[in-house]
Each structure stands twice: as C-alpha cells, then as structure tokens.
Amino acid sequence: MSVIGRIHSFESCGTVDGPGIRFITFFQGCLMRCLYCHNRDTWDTHGGKEVTVEDLMKEVVTYRHFMNASGGGVTASGGEAILQAEFVRDWFRACKKEGIHTCLDTNGFVRRYDPVIDELLEVTDLVMLDLKQMNDEIHQNLVEFPTTARWSSPNIWRTKM
C-alpha cells in the first residue's frame, strides 16, 4: 500500500529553493508558527490535497529535461516536510531511481525522533536548514519557543550532516 502525502502545492521550474531549476513541493503542516511566515496557509496539517508518490512522480518527470540541463532537481519544502517524513522518504527514493537530485528544505524542528528521518536523510542530497535565530529570547518571540526546544530534539542534525 502506498503512503499518502498531503501537499499544499508545487512549483515547477523554481530557481531559489536549491541549485538549478527545481520542482518544489510545498508540504502541508507546520508547527513553528513563525511571525514572518510567508506560507501560513500550509500550517494546517489536515489541509491541502492528498497525493501518492506515483501521482507526484508523474508531474516531476515531465520537468526532468529542465532539471538535468541546469543541475537542478526536486525540493521538499512547506510547511514542514519532515512532518511527513515517510512520504518524503518514499518520494526521494523514487527520485533517486530516476537520477534526480533531492533537497530537503526544513526548519529542523523534530518533536519526536523517528528512524524514518534517518532513512529520509540517506536519500537526501542537500539539506537547507532554516535557522530562525540563535538568540533564545529573540527566537522565542519569533516562533513561540526557545532555540533550546529545537536543539534538545534528537541530535539527528549533528550525526547526519
């Protein structure tokens, strides 16, 4: 049985979410609630459209020529893609089978450790880790919790990057 993902939207031929021309998927759901977020409509974990990896790959492969010619690939963004780590892992695996570069654009906030995140990182070529602010007080004003909450999460970023 195929894992179902929940996406807000996708952008073909994007040029700012990783190297080259990229197919960017904006995943539904985010827990950070950043004051300056430009994707607030992705926060709701129950919103968006349900898709399968196969559905998404049908779209992705139509842009393969542009991605290959530019050194691009796919980017999982959001919202927060790691909230759907199992789906993103399966999507990235399918991309790797097609020789497509993978990029994970994440805020790095992992509430609970899940081995699926390790499996996702194994098929991720590039991680764009969005650090909001290193000063705890300022960070808490921006996203409602201190940086220590993020970094007291499992140490996946230290061991995998």
C-alpha positions as CSV (number, residue, x, y, z in Angstrom):
1,M,0.0,0.0,0.0
2,S,1.3,3.4,-1.0
3,V,1.9,6.1,1.6
4,I,-0.3,9.1,1.1
5,G,1.1,12.6,1.4
6,R,-0.6,15.9,2.0
7,I,0.6,18.7,-0.2
8,H,-0.3,22.4,-0.4
9,S,1.0,22.9,-3.9
10,F,4.0,22.5,-6.2
11,E,6.1,24.9,-8.3
12,S,7.7,23.8,-11.5
13,C,10.9,25.5,-12.7
14,G,11.7,27.2,-9.4
15,T,15.1,28.7,-9.0
16,V,15.5,29.8,-5.4
17,D,14.9,26.6,-3.4
18,G,18.2,24.8,-4.2
19,P,20.6,24.7,-7.1
20,G,19.5,24.7,-10.7
21,I,15.9,24.5,-11.9
22,R,13.8,22.7,-9.3
23,F,10.4,21.1,-8.9
24,I,9.4,22.3,-5.4
25,T,6.7,20.6,-3.4
26,F,5.2,22.6,-0.6
27,F,4.0,20.1,2.1
28,Q,1.1,20.7,4.3
29,G,1.6,21.2,8.0
30,C,4.0,23.2,10.2
31,L,4.3,23.5,14.0
32,M,6.7,26.5,14.1
33,R,4.2,29.4,13.6
34,C,6.8,31.9,12.7
35,L,5.6,35.5,12.9
36,Y,7.0,36.3,9.5
37,C,5.9,33.1,7.7
38,H,5.1,33.6,4.0
39,N,3.4,30.2,3.8
40,R,0.8,30.4,6.6
41,D,-1.7,28.6,4.5
42,T,0.5,25.5,4.8
43,W,0.3,25.3,8.6
44,D,-2.9,23.2,8.9
45,T,-1.8,19.5,9.0
46,H,-5.2,18.5,7.7
47,G,-5.4,20.9,4.8
48,G,-4.1,20.6,1.2
49,K,-4.5,17.7,-1.2
50,E,-3.8,14.0,-0.7
51,V,-1.4,12.5,-3.3
52,T,0.7,9.4,-3.7
53,V,4.3,9.2,-4.7
54,E,3.2,7.9,-8.1
55,D,1.0,11.0,-8.6
56,L,3.8,13.3,-7.7
57,M,6.4,11.5,-9.9
58,K,4.1,11.8,-12.9
59,E,4.4,15.6,-12.5
60,V,8.1,15.6,-11.7
61,V,9.3,13.5,-14.7
62,T,7.8,16.0,-17.1
63,Y,10.3,18.6,-16.0
64,R,13.3,16.2,-15.9
65,H,14.9,17.8,-19.0
66,F,15.0,21.2,-17.4
67,M,16.3,19.9,-14.1
68,N,19.0,17.8,-15.7
69,A,20.2,20.6,-18.0
70,S,20.5,23.0,-15.1
71,G,21.9,20.8,-12.4
72,G,18.6,21.0,-10.6
73,G,16.2,18.5,-9.0
74,V,13.3,18.4,-6.5
75,T,12.9,20.2,-3.2
76,A,10.6,19.2,-0.4
77,S,9.5,22.4,1.4
78,G,6.5,23.6,3.3
79,G,5.1,23.9,5.7
80,E,7.5,21.5,7.2
81,A,8.2,18.4,5.0
82,I,9.7,16.4,8.0
83,L,6.2,16.1,9.4
84,Q,5.6,13.8,6.5
85,A,9.0,12.1,6.6
86,E,7.7,8.7,5.5
87,F,6.1,10.1,2.4
88,V,9.1,12.4,1.6
89,R,11.5,9.5,2.0
90,D,9.5,7.4,-0.4
91,W,9.3,10.3,-2.9
92,F,13.0,10.9,-2.6
93,R,13.7,7.2,-3.2
94,A,11.6,7.3,-6.4
95,C,13.5,10.4,-7.5
96,K,16.9,8.7,-6.8
97,K,15.8,5.8,-9.0
98,E,15.2,8.4,-11.8
99,G,18.6,10.1,-11.1
100,I,17.0,13.2,-9.8
101,H,18.8,15.4,-7.2
102,T,16.9,15.8,-3.9
103,C,16.8,18.7,-1.5
104,L,15.1,18.9,1.9
105,D,14.2,22.5,3.0
106,T,13.5,22.2,6.7
107,N,13.2,24.2,9.9
108,G,14.8,21.3,11.7
109,F,12.2,21.1,14.4
110,V,11.6,17.4,15.2
111,R,9.3,16.8,18.1
112,R,9.9,13.1,18.4
113,Y,12.7,11.0,17.0
114,D,11.7,8.6,14.3
115,P,14.1,6.3,12.4
116,V,12.3,7.2,9.2
117,I,14.1,10.6,9.4
118,D,17.4,8.8,9.2
119,E,16.1,6.9,6.2
120,L,15.0,10.2,4.6
121,L,18.4,11.8,5.2
122,E,20.1,8.8,3.5
123,V,18.3,9.7,0.2
124,T,18.7,13.5,0.6
125,D,21.4,15.1,-1.4
126,L,21.1,18.6,0.1
127,V,19.6,19.9,3.4
128,M,18.7,23.5,3.6
129,L,18.3,24.0,7.3
130,D,16.4,27.2,8.2
131,L,17.8,28.6,11.4
132,K,15.4,31.3,12.5
133,Q,17.5,32.9,15.3
134,M,20.3,31.7,17.6
135,N,19.4,34.1,20.4
136,D,16.9,32.2,22.6
137,E,14.9,35.3,23.6
138,I,14.5,36.6,20.1
139,H,13.8,33.1,18.8
140,Q,11.0,32.6,21.3
141,N,9.5,35.9,20.2
142,L,9.5,34.8,16.6
143,V,8.3,31.3,16.9
144,E,6.8,30.9,20.4
145,F,9.5,28.6,21.9
146,P,13.2,29.0,22.6
147,T,16.0,27.6,20.4
148,T,16.8,25.1,23.1
149,A,13.4,23.3,22.3
150,R,14.7,22.7,18.8
151,W,18.2,21.6,19.7
152,S,17.0,19.4,22.6
153,S,15.2,17.4,20.0
154,P,17.1,14.3,18.9
155,N,20.6,15.0,17.7
156,I,19.8,13.9,14.2
157,W,21.3,17.0,12.7
158,R,24.7,16.6,14.4
159,T,25.1,12.9,13.4
160,K,23.7,13.0,9.9
161,M,25.1,16.3,8.4
